[in-house]
Amino acid sequence: MHATVMHGAGDVRIETVPDASLVEPTDALVVVSRAAICGSDLWPYKSMEPSKTGRRMGHEFIGVLEDVGADVHTMKASDLVIAPFVWSDGTCVFCQAGLQPSCLHGGRYGDDGVDGGQGEAVRVPQADGTLVVLPVGRDDPLMPSLLTLTDVMATGHHAALAAKVGPGKTVAVVGDGAVGLCAVIAARRLGADRIIILGRHPDRIALAKDFGATDVVSERDDEAVERVLELTEGLGAHSVLECVGLEPSTVTALSIVRPGGAVGRVGVPQEESIPKGQETFFDNVSIAGGPAPARAYIEELLPDVLEGTIEPGHVFDRVGRLDDVPDGYRAMNEREAIKVLIEF
């Protein structure tokens, strides 16, 4: 079969790899129908050291079950399923608490002999605890929005919950990528009164407004902080959603939250420590976040997608085939595309 393999920074290839197949009785074999390139895939695209063997890529996909192991009981061959971005058993203490990324028996696609999601098929371990059967057809028009539930919409929702978004609150979203845009949807869905988007790209800002952003701050760093404080009468935002992960964006997020407010961090951190420790401590600021438990959130968000209440699929502004994936990485890295959808 064919799949995406990264061999180093800027070096993404479509290669022939061994066919995906069942290994454990708890596995399922998914023939991929839709996949995506994630903003987090760009971190190794920028920095990965050259590798002869390469790294299998992708963790966002929907597909049809071709086969299931003997110990898989909640789904069957021919079912259309959605895969959250990590696999989990669904039974351990952390899964039961809704923290599937911390599953004692879970893992990530592309690691430890598990296929990546940007390929023709994927062996999914712990299928019963991971996959969710979808009540629609393979080519339903809702596919783009459903695909966001594998990661970016769930991650935006996680940021909003971590930042304690709720009715009557002022929310600031730092970052106008796919996760930041989905965070705007999440904030609106949870009843935020005002949503400030911090971003500079006109196409993304327009989409953020469509999703519910009420104010735009295009400045950066200290000027962005000053502008948010102006918009909030010097108080700052109740809830700040940090959706980038770089130190400057983290400093901005921690500088615009009001005393007693909360910051939800879902951008993959690129630094070991959190800045502004003393300031946030003495202002009683809550800081939370991490990898989203997408498996837990899919069941909560799925009805809203099926009913058309939210339409996060609009974050996909480019569609291609598997052979187009290397150029999709380039386009996202160069900000020519917000997020790339792959059709099979």
C-alpha positions as CSV (number, residue, x, y, z in Angstrom):
1,M,0.0,0.0,0.0
2,H,1.0,3.7,-0.2
3,A,1.5,6.0,2.7
4,T,3.2,9.3,3.7
5,V,6.7,9.0,5.1
6,M,8.8,12.0,6.4
7,H,12.5,11.6,5.9
8,G,13.6,14.9,7.4
9,A,12.8,18.6,7.5
10,G,11.0,19.5,4.3
11,D,11.3,15.9,2.9
12,V,7.9,14.2,2.7
13,R,7.4,11.3,0.3
14,I,4.6,8.9,-0.7
15,E,6.1,5.5,-0.5
16,T,5.1,1.8,-0.9
17,V,5.0,0.3,2.6
18,P,3.9,-3.1,4.0
19,D,0.1,-3.6,3.8
20,A,-1.7,-2.9,7.0
21,S,-3.0,-6.0,8.7
22,L,-4.4,-7.3,11.9
23,V,-1.8,-8.2,14.5
24,E,-3.7,-8.4,17.9
25,P,-7.3,-9.7,18.4
26,T,-8.2,-6.2,19.6
27,D,-7.1,-4.6,16.3
28,A,-9.3,-3.2,13.4
29,L,-8.2,-2.6,9.9
30,V,-9.4,0.7,8.5
31,V,-9.4,1.5,4.8
32,V,-9.0,5.3,4.8
33,S,-11.4,7.4,2.9
34,R,-10.5,10.9,4.3
35,A,-7.4,12.1,6.1
36,A,-5.8,15.4,7.0
37,I,-2.5,17.2,7.5
38,C,-2.3,18.7,11.0
39,G,-0.5,21.8,12.1
40,S,1.5,19.6,14.6
41,D,2.8,17.7,11.6
42,L,4.6,20.9,10.6
43,W,6.9,20.8,13.7
44,P,8.9,17.8,12.3
45,Y,8.5,19.2,8.8
46,K,10.5,22.2,10.1
47,S,13.0,20.4,12.3
48,M,13.3,16.7,11.8
49,E,16.8,15.3,11.4
50,P,17.4,13.3,8.2
51,S,16.3,9.6,8.5
52,K,17.0,6.7,6.2
53,T,14.0,4.8,7.4
54,G,11.7,7.8,7.8
55,R,8.7,8.4,9.9
56,R,5.1,7.4,9.1
57,M,2.8,10.5,9.3
58,G,-0.8,11.4,10.0
59,H,-3.2,10.9,12.9
60,E,-6.5,12.3,11.6
61,F,-8.6,9.9,9.5
62,I,-12.0,8.4,8.7
63,G,-12.5,5.1,6.9
64,V,-14.3,1.9,6.3
65,L,-13.6,-1.2,8.4
66,E,-12.2,-4.0,6.2
67,D,-11.7,-6.5,9.1
68,V,-11.8,-6.6,12.9
69,G,-10.0,-8.9,15.4
70,A,-11.8,-11.6,17.3
71,D,-12.0,-9.5,20.4
72,V,-13.6,-6.5,18.8
73,H,-17.3,-6.4,19.7
74,T,-18.7,-2.9,19.1
75,M,-18.2,-2.7,15.3
76,K,-18.0,-4.8,12.3
77,A,-16.6,-4.9,8.8
78,S,-18.2,-2.3,6.4
79,D,-18.8,0.2,9.2
80,L,-17.7,3.7,8.6
81,V,-15.6,4.9,11.6
82,I,-13.8,8.0,12.9
83,A,-10.5,7.7,14.6
84,P,-9.4,10.1,17.4
85,F,-5.8,11.1,17.1
86,V,-4.5,8.6,19.7
87,W,-5.6,5.1,20.3
88,S,-6.8,3.9,23.7
89,D,-8.3,0.9,25.4
90,G,-11.3,2.7,26.9
91,T,-11.1,0.7,30.1
92,C,-8.1,1.9,32.1
93,V,-8.5,4.4,35.0
94,F,-7.6,7.4,32.8
95,C,-9.9,6.4,29.9
96,Q,-12.7,6.1,32.4
97,A,-11.9,9.6,33.6
98,G,-12.1,10.9,30.0
99,L,-8.3,11.2,29.6
100,Q,-7.6,8.9,26.7
101,P,-4.3,10.5,25.7
102,S,-3.0,9.2,29.1
103,C,-4.3,5.6,28.5
104,L,-2.1,3.0,30.2
105,H,-2.3,0.8,27.1
106,G,-2.6,3.4,24.4
107,G,-0.3,5.1,21.9
108,R,0.1,7.2,18.8
109,Y,-0.3,6.5,15.1
110,G,3.1,6.2,13.3
111,D,4.9,4.8,16.4
112,D,5.8,1.3,17.5
113,G,4.8,-0.4,14.3
114,V,1.4,1.3,14.0
115,D,0.5,2.8,10.7
116,G,0.2,6.6,10.2
117,G,-3.1,8.1,9.2
118,Q,-1.9,9.6,5.9
119,G,-2.0,6.3,4.1
120,E,-4.3,4.0,2.3
121,A,-5.0,1.8,5.4
122,V,-4.4,1.8,9.1
123,R,-4.2,-0.9,11.7
124,V,-5.9,0.6,14.7
125,P,-5.1,-1.1,18.1
126,Q,-7.6,-1.2,20.8
127,A,-10.4,-0.7,18.3
128,D,-13.3,-0.9,20.8
129,G,-11.9,1.8,22.9
130,T,-10.8,4.0,20.1
131,L,-13.0,4.1,17.0
132,V,-16.5,5.5,16.8
133,V,-19.0,4.2,14.2
134,L,-20.5,7.0,12.1
135,P,-24.2,7.0,11.2
136,V,-23.7,8.4,7.7
137,G,-22.4,7.2,4.4
138,R,-18.8,7.3,3.1
139,D,-19.3,10.4,0.9
140,D,-21.7,12.4,3.1
141,P,-21.3,16.1,2.6
142,L,-20.5,16.4,6.4
143,M,-17.2,14.5,5.9
144,P,-15.0,17.6,6.3
145,S,-16.7,18.6,9.6
146,L,-16.7,15.1,10.9
147,L,-13.0,14.8,10.1
148,T,-12.2,17.8,12.4
149,L,-13.6,15.8,15.3
150,T,-10.5,13.5,15.1
151,D,-8.3,16.4,16.4
152,V,-8.7,20.1,15.6
153,M,-12.4,20.6,16.7
154,A,-11.8,18.5,19.7
155,T,-8.7,20.4,20.6
156,G,-10.4,23.8,20.2
157,H,-13.1,22.5,22.5
158,H,-10.5,21.3,25.0
159,A,-8.9,24.7,25.1
160,A,-12.3,26.3,25.8
161,L,-13.1,23.9,28.6
162,A,-9.6,24.3,30.1
163,A,-10.1,28.1,30.0
164,K,-13.5,27.8,31.7
165,V,-15.4,29.5,28.8
166,G,-19.0,30.1,29.7
167,P,-21.9,32.5,29.2
168,G,-21.2,36.2,29.7
169,K,-17.4,35.8,29.5
170,T,-14.9,37.6,27.3
171,V,-12.7,35.1,25.5
172,A,-9.4,35.7,23.7
173,V,-8.1,33.1,21.2
174,V,-4.4,33.3,20.4
175,G,-3.7,31.8,17.0
176,D,-5.6,31.8,13.8
177,G,-4.7,28.3,12.5
178,A,-7.2,25.5,12.3
179,V,-7.2,24.8,16.1
180,G,-7.6,28.5,16.9
181,L,-10.5,28.8,14.4
182,C,-12.2,25.7,16.0
183,A,-11.6,27.3,19.4
184,V,-13.7,30.2,18.3
185,I,-16.5,27.8,17.4
186,A,-16.1,26.1,20.8
187,A,-16.2,29.4,22.6
188,R,-19.4,30.5,20.8
189,R,-20.9,27.1,21.4
190,L,-20.3,27.4,25.2
191,G,-22.0,30.8,25.3
192,A,-19.1,33.3,25.4
193,D,-20.4,36.9,25.2
194,R,-17.3,38.3,23.4
195,I,-14.7,36.5,21.4
196,I,-11.4,38.2,20.5
197,I,-9.3,36.5,17.8
198,L,-5.6,37.3,17.7
199,G,-4.4,36.8,14.1
200,R,-3.0,38.5,11.0
201,H,-4.1,36.5,8.0
202,P,-7.2,38.0,6.2
203,D,-8.7,34.7,5.0
204,R,-8.4,33.2,8.5
205,I,-9.8,36.3,10.2
206,A,-12.8,36.3,7.8
207,L,-13.5,32.7,8.7
208,A,-13.1,33.5,12.5
209,K,-15.8,36.1,12.1
210,D,-18.0,33.7,10.4
211,F,-17.5,31.3,13.3
212,G,-18.4,33.9,15.9
213,A,-15.4,36.2,16.6
214,T,-16.6,39.6,17.6
215,D,-13.2,41.5,17.7
216,V,-9.9,41.2,15.8
217,V,-6.5,42.0,17.1
218,S,-3.9,41.9,14.4
219,E,-1.0,43.3,16.4
220,R,1.6,41.1,17.9
221,D,3.6,40.8,21.2
222,D,3.4,44.0,23.4
223,E,1.1,45.8,20.9
224,A,-1.3,42.9,20.9
225,V,-1.4,42.9,24.7
226,E,-2.1,46.6,24.8
227,R,-4.9,46.3,22.3
228,V,-6.6,43.5,24.2
229,L,-6.4,45.5,27.4
230,E,-8.0,48.4,25.6
231,L,-10.8,46.2,24.4
232,T,-11.4,44.9,27.9
233,E,-11.2,48.2,29.8
234,G,-7.8,47.3,31.1
235,L,-9.0,44.1,32.8
236,G,-8.0,41.4,30.3
237,A,-10.1,38.4,29.2
238,H,-11.8,35.9,31.5
239,S,-10.7,33.0,29.3
240,V,-7.6,32.8,27.0
241,L,-7.2,30.0,24.5
242,E,-3.5,29.5,23.5
243,C,-3.5,27.6,20.3
244,V,0.1,28.0,19.0
245,G,2.6,26.7,21.5
246,L,5.5,29.1,20.8
247,E,7.0,31.2,23.6
248,P,5.8,34.5,22.2
249,S,2.2,33.3,21.9
250,T,2.3,31.9,25.4
251,V,3.6,35.1,26.8
252,T,0.8,37.0,25.0
253,A,-1.8,34.6,26.3
254,L,-0.5,34.9,29.9
255,S,-0.4,38.7,29.6
256,I,-4.0,39.2,28.5
257,V,-5.8,37.1,31.0
258,R,-7.5,39.0,33.8
259,P,-6.8,38.2,37.5
260,G,-8.8,35.1,38.5
261,G,-9.1,34.1,34.8
262,A,-8.0,31.0,33.1
263,V,-5.7,30.0,30.2
264,G,-6.3,26.9,28.2
265,R,-3.1,25.7,26.5
266,V,-3.4,23.3,23.6
267,G,-0.6,24.5,21.3
268,V,2.2,21.9,21.6
269,P,4.7,23.6,23.8
270,Q,8.1,24.4,22.2
271,E,9.7,25.4,25.5
272,E,10.2,23.4,28.7
273,S,9.0,26.0,31.1
274,I,5.9,28.3,31.3
275,P,6.8,32.0,31.3
276,K,5.4,34.7,33.6
277,G,5.2,32.4,36.5
278,Q,5.2,35.0,39.3
279,E,2.7,37.3,37.6
280,T,0.2,34.5,37.0
281,F,0.7,33.1,40.5
282,F,-0.1,36.4,42.2
283,D,-3.0,37.1,39.9
284,N,-4.6,33.7,40.8
285,V,-4.6,32.7,37.1
286,S,-5.5,29.1,36.3
287,I,-3.4,27.4,33.6
288,A,-4.6,24.1,32.2
289,G,-4.7,22.2,29.0
290,G,-2.8,19.5,27.1
291,P,-3.6,16.9,24.4
292,A,-7.4,16.8,23.9
293,P,-9.2,13.6,24.8
294,A,-10.8,13.6,21.4
295,R,-12.4,10.1,22.0
296,A,-14.4,11.6,24.9
297,Y,-15.4,14.7,23.0
298,I,-16.5,13.0,19.7
299,E,-19.7,11.7,21.3
300,E,-20.4,15.2,22.7
301,L,-19.7,17.2,19.5
302,L,-21.0,14.7,17.0
303,P,-24.7,15.6,17.3
304,D,-23.9,19.2,16.7
305,V,-22.0,18.4,13.5
306,L,-24.8,16.0,12.3
307,E,-27.4,18.7,13.0
308,G,-25.4,21.4,11.3
309,T,-25.2,23.5,14.5
310,I,-21.4,23.8,14.0
311,E,-19.5,23.6,10.7
312,P,-15.8,23.3,11.5
313,G,-15.2,21.6,8.2
314,H,-14.7,25.1,6.7
315,V,-11.2,25.1,8.1
316,F,-10.3,22.9,5.2
317,D,-9.4,25.2,2.3
318,R,-7.5,22.8,0.1
319,V,-8.4,19.2,-1.0
320,G,-6.0,16.8,-2.6
321,R,-5.2,13.2,-3.2
322,L,-2.5,11.1,-1.5
323,D,0.1,12.1,-4.1
324,D,-0.6,15.7,-3.3
325,V,0.4,15.4,0.4
326,P,4.0,16.6,0.0
327,D,2.8,19.8,-1.6
328,G,0.1,20.1,1.1
329,Y,2.8,20.2,3.7
330,R,4.6,22.9,1.8
331,A,1.4,24.9,1.3
332,M,0.5,24.7,5.0
333,N,4.0,25.6,6.1
334,E,4.1,28.6,3.8
335,R,0.6,29.7,5.0
336,E,-0.9,29.1,1.5
337,A,-3.4,26.8,3.1
338,I,-5.1,26.7,6.6
339,K,-5.6,22.9,6.5
340,V,-5.4,20.2,3.8
341,L,-8.0,17.4,3.4
342,I,-6.9,14.2,1.7
343,E,-9.4,12.2,-0.2
344,F,-8.9,8.5,-1.2
